């Protein structure tokens, strides 16, 4: 019954997306929420200096979904309609010379400045090396939701209906996930300890050979997974859910919010952030979670930093301009 439901949901989403140009939070960002059409959507980039969050960029008609960088002066943000922004340490600029795709871009990751991947809707995979950006065609048209890699020769992409792709340095290959549930996050501590999370509380673990269900601790949607080691793994999701794995057991942690948490990321064991709906920013100091003031009600989707006093968040304004 669950398989039929997933396929039916996907068909409805394809029909709905083809009939509108601007969809806010449809499918991979939360089917439980009502999709609403707006003429324009604002985007925002926030910066954390170790003390407070401040707005450093506002854009119009642009939905920013993720951010990733390599230094203080070399950061990328991506989003709707194939948008790619770059920060050079002084200002954010739209990369207008890049016309590879107009599909929504969902996640970005790179092993180095010369090896960057961006994934998105309709099977979009973009790659950047010394010669520039190119679109990689591997014969799929599925929505791709998350990417993570251990090195330039060991990369995973996850997406709709349990889709998992693996790159071994030579070729992209599809792996059997054992589920048709949508997957939204992927992260690993080593080649034989990789997790992916998704719908209906799905938590999969890869042991270097096969994917298997790691645990079933909720039936709600899980959006993101991140950790510092095989014995320190965090998962976040719907209704403020936070779970932690210590190498032995998965246990829930108190978030004090019912807002959806869309992403988790950290600098180290004692500096971890969870972000989500209505400008939610939670901070973990190694002992407990506390709310930080974001000064926005935006939907926060992507986070990256290179130290605890230099962290960036991207998101968009669901209210738009009517």
C-alpha positions as CSV (number, residue, x, y, z in Angstrom):
1,X,0.0,0.0,0.0
2,X,2.9,2.4,0.8
3,X,4.4,1.7,-2.6
4,X,1.2,2.6,-4.4
5,X,0.9,5.8,-2.2
6,X,4.4,7.0,-3.1
7,X,3.9,6.5,-6.8
8,X,0.5,8.2,-6.7
9,X,2.0,11.2,-4.8
10,X,4.8,11.5,-7.4
11,X,2.4,11.5,-10.3
12,X,0.3,14.2,-8.6
13,X,3.4,16.3,-8.1
14,X,4.5,16.0,-11.7
15,X,1.1,17.1,-12.9
16,X,1.0,20.0,-10.5
17,X,4.4,21.3,-11.2
18,X,3.8,21.3,-15.0
19,X,0.8,23.6,-14.5
20,X,2.5,26.3,-12.5
21,X,5.7,28.3,-12.7
22,X,6.2,29.0,-9.0
23,X,5.7,26.3,-6.4
24,X,6.5,26.9,-2.8
25,X,7.4,23.9,-0.7
26,X,5.9,21.2,-2.9
27,X,6.9,17.6,-2.4
28,X,10.6,17.3,-1.4
29,X,10.3,20.3,1.0
30,X,7.1,19.1,2.6
31,X,4.0,17.6,1.0
32,X,2.1,18.0,4.3
33,X,2.2,21.8,3.8
34,X,-0.1,23.5,1.3
35,X,1.7,24.5,-1.9
36,X,1.1,28.2,-2.7
37,X,1.8,30.1,-5.9
38,X,3.5,33.5,-5.7
39,X,4.5,35.9,-8.4
40,X,7.8,36.7,-6.6
41,X,9.8,35.1,-3.8
42,X,12.5,36.8,-1.8
43,X,15.7,35.0,-0.9
44,X,18.0,35.6,2.0
45,X,21.5,34.9,3.1
46,X,22.3,35.1,6.8
47,X,25.8,35.3,8.4
48,X,26.8,34.2,11.9
49,X,29.9,35.9,13.5
50,X,29.8,33.8,16.6
51,X,27.5,36.2,18.4
52,X,24.5,37.0,16.2
53,X,22.9,36.4,12.8
54,X,22.8,39.2,10.3
55,X,21.3,39.6,6.8
56,X,24.1,39.9,4.2
57,X,22.0,39.4,1.0
58,X,18.4,39.8,-0.1
59,X,17.3,38.8,-3.6
60,X,14.0,38.9,-5.5
61,X,12.3,36.2,-7.6
62,X,15.0,33.8,-6.5
63,X,14.6,30.8,-4.2
64,X,18.0,29.9,-2.6
65,X,18.1,26.3,-1.3
66,X,21.7,25.5,-0.4
67,X,25.2,27.0,0.2
68,X,28.7,25.6,0.2
69,X,32.2,27.1,0.2
70,X,35.9,26.5,0.3
71,X,37.2,29.6,2.1
72,X,36.1,33.0,3.4
73,X,36.3,34.4,-0.1
74,X,35.0,31.5,-2.2
75,X,31.4,30.5,-1.5
76,X,28.5,29.4,-3.7
77,X,24.7,29.6,-3.2
78,X,22.2,27.9,-5.5
79,X,18.5,27.8,-6.0
80,X,15.5,28.2,-8.3
81,X,15.7,28.4,-12.1
82,X,19.3,27.2,-12.2
83,X,20.5,30.2,-10.1
84,X,24.1,30.1,-8.9
85,X,25.5,32.9,-6.8
86,X,29.2,33.4,-5.8
87,X,30.8,35.3,-2.9
88,X,34.3,36.6,-3.4
89,X,34.8,38.0,0.1
90,X,33.2,41.3,-0.7
91,X,29.9,40.8,-2.5
92,X,27.5,38.2,-3.8
93,X,27.0,38.1,-7.6
94,X,24.7,36.1,-9.8
95,X,26.7,33.9,-12.3
96,X,24.9,35.2,-15.3
97,X,27.3,33.5,-17.8
98,X,26.2,30.1,-16.6
99,X,23.2,28.9,-18.7
100,X,23.4,25.1,-18.2
101,X,19.9,24.5,-16.7
102,X,16.8,26.3,-15.6
103,X,15.7,23.5,-13.3
104,X,15.6,24.1,-9.5
105,X,19.0,23.3,-7.9
106,X,18.7,21.6,-4.5
107,X,22.1,20.8,-3.1
108,X,25.8,21.6,-3.6
109,X,28.9,19.8,-2.5
110,X,32.6,19.7,-3.5
111,X,35.8,18.0,-2.6
112,X,37.8,21.0,-3.8
113,X,37.4,24.2,-5.8
114,X,38.2,22.2,-8.9
115,X,35.6,19.5,-8.1
116,X,32.1,20.8,-7.4
117,X,28.8,19.1,-7.9
118,X,25.3,20.6,-7.9
119,X,22.2,18.4,-8.1
120,X,18.5,19.3,-8.7
121,X,15.2,18.6,-10.3
122,X,14.7,16.5,-13.4
123,X,17.9,14.5,-12.8
124,X,20.1,17.6,-13.0
125,X,23.7,17.0,-12.1
126,X,26.2,19.9,-12.7
127,X,30.0,19.5,-12.4
128,X,32.7,22.2,-12.1
129,X,36.4,21.6,-12.7
130,X,39.2,23.7,-14.0
131,X,37.6,24.1,-17.4
132,X,34.2,25.4,-16.0
133,X,30.7,24.1,-15.5
134,X,29.2,21.2,-17.4
135,X,26.0,19.2,-17.2
136,X,26.4,15.5,-16.6
137,X,23.9,13.2,-18.4
138,X,23.4,9.8,-16.8
139,X,20.0,9.0,-18.3
140,X,17.7,9.8,-15.3
141,X,15.0,12.4,-14.9
142,X,14.2,12.0,-11.2
143,X,14.2,14.7,-8.6
144,X,17.6,14.6,-6.8
145,X,17.5,16.0,-3.3
146,X,20.9,15.6,-1.6
147,X,24.6,14.9,-2.3
148,X,27.5,14.0,-0.1
149,X,31.0,12.7,-0.7
150,X,34.0,11.4,1.1
151,X,36.4,12.3,-1.8
152,X,36.3,13.1,-5.5
153,X,36.1,9.4,-6.1
154,X,33.5,8.4,-3.6
155,X,30.2,10.4,-3.9
156,X,26.5,9.6,-3.2
157,X,23.3,11.3,-4.5
158,X,19.8,10.5,-3.2
159,X,16.4,11.4,-4.4
160,X,12.8,10.3,-5.1
161,X,11.4,6.8,-4.6
162,X,14.5,5.6,-2.9
163,X,16.9,6.7,-5.6
164,X,20.6,6.3,-4.7
165,X,23.4,7.0,-7.1
166,X,27.1,6.3,-6.4
167,X,30.2,7.6,-8.1
168,X,33.4,5.6,-7.9
169,X,35.7,8.0,-9.8
170,X,34.8,6.6,-13.1
171,X,31.1,6.2,-13.5
172,X,27.8,6.9,-11.8
173,X,25.9,3.8,-10.9
174,X,22.5,3.3,-9.3
175,X,22.4,1.3,-6.1
176,X,19.5,-0.7,-4.7
177,X,18.1,1.1,-1.6
178,X,15.4,-1.4,-0.7
179,X,12.8,1.3,-0.4
180,X,10.5,3.4,-2.6
181,X,10.3,6.2,0.1
182,X,11.7,9.5,-0.9
183,X,15.1,10.2,0.5
184,X,16.1,13.8,1.5
185,X,19.5,13.6,3.2
186,X,22.8,11.7,3.0
187,X,26.0,11.8,5.0
188,X,28.7,9.4,6.0
189,X,31.6,9.0,8.4
190,X,33.6,6.6,6.3
191,X,33.2,4.3,3.3
192,X,31.4,1.7,5.3
193,X,29.3,4.0,7.5
194,X,26.9,6.1,5.4
195,X,23.3,7.1,6.3
196,X,20.4,8.3,4.2
197,X,17.1,9.6,5.6
198,X,13.6,10.2,4.2
199,X,9.9,9.7,4.3
200,X,8.1,7.6,7.0
201,X,11.0,7.7,9.3
202,X,13.4,6.0,6.9
203,X,17.0,5.7,8.1
204,X,19.2,3.6,5.8
205,X,22.8,2.6,6.5
206,X,25.4,1.6,3.9
207,X,28.1,-0.8,5.1
208,X,30.3,-0.4,2.0
209,X,28.4,-3.1,0.1
210,X,24.6,-2.9,0.7
211,X,22.0,-0.5,2.0
212,X,19.8,-1.7,4.9
213,X,17.3,-0.2,7.3
214,X,19.2,1.0,10.3
215,X,16.4,1.6,12.7
216,X,12.7,2.7,12.7
217,X,12.1,5.3,15.4
218,X,9.4,7.4,13.9
219,X,6.9,7.4,11.0
220,X,7.4,11.1,10.3
221,X,9.6,12.6,7.5
222,X,13.3,12.9,8.2
223,X,15.0,15.7,6.3
224,X,18.7,15.7,7.1
225,X,21.5,13.7,8.6
226,X,25.0,14.8,9.7
227,X,27.6,13.8,12.3
228,X,31.2,14.0,13.3
229,X,31.9,10.3,13.7
230,X,30.2,6.9,13.5
231,X,29.4,7.3,17.2
232,X,28.0,10.9,16.9
233,X,25.2,11.1,14.3
234,X,22.2,13.5,14.2
235,X,19.0,13.3,12.2
236,X,16.3,16.1,12.0
237,X,12.9,16.3,10.5
238,X,9.2,17.1,10.7
239,X,7.7,18.8,13.8
240,X,11.0,19.6,15.4
241,X,12.3,16.1,15.5
242,X,15.9,15.5,16.5
243,X,17.5,12.1,17.0
244,X,21.0,11.3,18.1
245,X,23.0,8.1,17.6
246,X,25.9,7.4,20.0
247,X,27.1,4.2,18.3
248,X,24.8,2.0,20.4
249,X,21.3,3.6,20.5
250,X,19.1,6.2,18.7
251,X,17.5,8.6,21.1
252,X,15.3,11.6,20.7
253,X,16.6,15.0,21.8
254,X,14.5,18.0,23.0
255,X,14.2,20.8,20.4
256,X,11.5,22.9,22.1
257,X,9.9,23.6,18.7
258,X,7.2,22.0,16.5
259,X,8.6,23.7,13.4
260,X,10.0,21.5,10.7
261,X,13.8,21.2,10.8
262,X,15.2,21.0,7.2
263,X,18.9,20.7,7.7
264,X,21.5,19.9,10.3
265,X,25.2,20.8,10.1
266,X,28.1,21.6,12.5
267,X,31.7,22.7,12.9
268,X,32.5,20.1,15.6
269,X,30.9,18.2,18.5
270,X,30.1,21.3,20.4
271,X,29.0,23.7,17.6
272,X,26.0,22.2,15.7
273,X,23.1,24.0,14.0
274,X,19.7,22.8,13.0
275,X,17.6,25.1,10.7
276,X,14.1,25.1,9.3
277,X,10.7,26.7,9.0
278,X,9.7,30.2,10.2
279,X,13.4,31.3,10.6
280,X,14.1,28.5,13.1
281,X,17.8,28.3,14.1
282,X,18.7,25.9,16.9
283,X,22.2,25.7,18.3
284,X,23.8,22.7,20.1
285,X,26.7,23.3,22.5
286,X,27.4,19.6,23.1
287,X,24.9,19.4,25.9
288,X,21.6,20.9,24.9
289,X,19.8,22.7,22.1
290,X,18.8,26.3,22.4
291,X,17.0,28.7,20.0
292,X,19.0,31.5,18.3
293,X,17.4,34.7,17.0
294,X,17.3,34.8,13.3
295,X,15.4,38.0,12.8
296,X,13.4,36.4,10.0
297,X,10.5,34.2,9.3
298,X,12.0,32.8,6.2
299,X,12.2,29.1,5.4
300,X,15.8,28.2,6.0
301,X,17.2,25.4,3.9
302,X,20.9,25.4,3.5
303,X,23.9,26.0,5.9
304,X,27.7,26.0,5.6
305,X,30.6,27.4,7.5
306,X,34.4,26.9,8.0
307,X,34.5,27.8,11.6
308,X,32.2,28.6,14.5
309,X,32.3,32.4,13.9
310,X,31.8,32.2,10.1
311,X,28.6,30.3,9.2
312,X,26.1,31.1,6.4
313,X,22.5,30.1,6.0
314,X,20.2,30.5,2.9
315,X,16.5,30.4,2.6
316,X,13.5,32.1,1.1
317,X,10.4,34.1,2.0
318,X,7.1,32.1,1.5
319,X,5.0,35.2,1.7
320,X,6.4,36.6,-1.6
321,X,5.0,39.7,-3.1
322,X,1.3,39.5,-3.9
